[in-house]
Amino acid sequence: MSRIRKVAGVPAYGEVSGFLPTLFSCVFCMSFWTALAAWGLYEFEPRAVVPLAAWGFAGAVERFFRR
C-alpha cells in the first residue's frame, strides 16, 4: 500500500494537500469511498462484487488467525 500512496502523492510525513493524497492518507475516508464504489458496482452488476467480498473475507480470516 505504501507504493500506491507514494504514487497518489501522499508524503511520508508532513501535511497532506489535495483530494487524492487526502483520500489515500485517511483509512476511514478510503474505506468509505471504497464501500460506496462497491455498492455502486453491486447495483450495476451484483456478481462483480463476489470476488471483492471473498477477498475481504479472506483478509479478515487471515488477520484473525495471525493473532
N, C-alpha and C positions, 0 to 999 in steps of 0.2 A: 504494500500500500504506500510505502514511502516514495517509491519511484513515481507512482501515479500522482501523489501530492506534489512532488517536485515539478512534474510536467504541468500540473494545473497552476503552478505559480505560488505555492504555499512555502514561505521561508521556513528554515529550520527553527528559527526563533525570531521574536520581534513581532511587530504589529502587522496584521493581515489586512489588505485592502483589495477591493474588487469582489464581484459576485462569485466567480468560480473559486478563487482561493478561500473565500469565507465559507463557501459551501463545503469544500473538502477539509477545512480545518476544524469544523464542528461536527462531532459524531451525531449529535441529536438532529442537526439540520440535514445531514446527509441521509440519515435513516428515514426522516420524514419524506424527503423528496424521492427517495428510492421506493418507499412504500406507495407513494402517490403514483409513481410511474408503473409499478407492478399492478396496482388497482386499475389504472387505465388500460394496461395491456390485457388484464383479465376481462374487462368489459368488452374489449375488441375481439380477443381470441383466448378463451379460458384454458385451452390445452397448452398454450405457450407458457403459462405460469407454473405448470407442474415441475419442470426442471428447476426453476428458481426455488420452489418450495422444497424440493428434495435436497438442493444444495444447502439451504438454510437449516433444514433438519439435520443433515449430516454434520454441519458445523456445530450445531448445538449438542449433538450426541458426543462428538469428539471433545468438545470443551468440557462436558460433564464428566467424561471418563478420564480426562487428563489430570484431574484433582488428585 
